[in-house]
Amino acid sequence: MNIKRKIESHKSLIESFFSLSILNGINVLLPLLTLPYILRVVGAANYGIYAYVYTIINYLLLITAYGFNLSATKQIAQNRDNKEQINIIYNATMACRIGLFIVALIFFVLLSPLLLETTDKKFLFYMGLGIVVGDILNPVWLYQGMEKMRFITIVNVVSKVVFTVLIFVLIKEAQHFRYITLINSSGFLLAGVVSTIIAKRQFGISFSLPRIQQIKIQLKEGLTLFGTTIGTNLYTNANVFILNFFVDSSTLGMYAAAEKIIKGFQSLTSPITQALFPYISNKFKGQTIHDQIDQTQKILKNIFGIFIIPTILIFAGAAFLITIFCGDGYDISVVLLRIMSPVVIIGTLNYTLGVIGLVNLNEQKSFFQGVVFSGMVSVIFLSITASHWGVYSAALAMLLSELLLLIFCSVKFRKMKKNANGYKN
């Protein structure tokens, strides 16, 4: 009876966890499923070009996401019973994202002669803009804050499975790599449109023009978190971009393949941490700082116990994983995968300490400082050493940045706990 009561009391958390597990599983497994096929059909050099352009598209995604994936999620979680406030948050956030997309697009188009110097790169970029538009239309932060992830999960799973099948159907020769972003765009756009329709029906969302003040509030709420995301992307997405200027497309493709596998395994850890964020955000209301810190540390211990195992397995099975996903001739990728393997557990600990902990404890600025410092060190390290160590510099830079951030967050938590204990006594 007690077990049934506990399950009922944590029903929304359990639903979010399983929905996010399925969604992240699909987001990880489908790209990894297509990776061996794409590499064999288009080759490492063409894959390197695609990976470089996709990195630029990711920067557009980064700008349009701003800090809303956390700030808007937190606001929705804390106002989920207030329909009027949810509508205000939704419309203001969507207006911000659309405005940011227009500004960012103009900026990247102006820089295209420098960033997209070949016809193939320009084609891939413009065909990939649908990915950004679809992502804007897909209000994951709304569903996550409401802890109703099953709706958006179904939509995303169906659309991504369909368009993954199209990869195998349409990509038949090396030059077809130019159409990969177009296929991805179609999947994102379909999921975005359907998710918007469901949001309107399920949560009673009514579309309206937000007031300027409401837009300013959302921009202010997400600003620090946006800075944190920028800092994070300095070492999670900048590596491929920087390496493009130091290595050939084939070597870049080998690095991008290993990085994709690491990010894939990192994404498998996301359901737990992402489901916990709105749940803990809501639960922290009314608790003392001391209790909030204790609860975060308990979560941290459990997270470590769970994710140390896959980290060890990735390191030990690097050669097997590369052979499965990339094929023969990718010996460099094996070494890279081993260097980056600790990132899986360290990155998860950083998310737990930084986002679930510091952000929910209203210490966004502290987390932002740690992320920016770690990211800057990563970029500087890579820029200095890439001409000597090539792709190995990028793998080491990613590992270094995650370690620095973990140290920073741990020290910050230790200080906060010391202050909380002193206040309690």
Buried (B, 14 or more C-beta within 10 A) or exposed (E): EEEEEEEEEEEBBBBBBBBBBBBBBBBBBBBBBBBBEBBEBBBBBBBBBBBBBBBBBBBBBBBBBBBBBBBBBBBBBBBBEEEEBBBBBBBBBBBBBBEBBEEBBEEBBEEBEEBBEEEBBBBBBBBBBBBBBBBBBBBBBBBBBBBBBBBBBBBBBBBBEEBBEBBEEEBEEEEBBBBBBBBBBBBBBBBBBBBBEBBEEBBEBEEEEBEEEBBEBBBEBBBBBBBBBBBBBBBBBBBBBBBBEBBEBBBBBBBBBBBBBBBBBBBBBBBBBBBBBBBBBBBBEEEEBBBBBBBBBEBBEEBEEEBBEBBBBBBEBBBEBBBEBBBEEBEBBBBBBBBBBBBBBBBBBBBBBBBBBBBBBEBBEBBBBBBBBBBBBBBEBBBEBBEEBBBBBBBBBBBBBBBBBBEBBBEBBEEBBEEBEEEEE
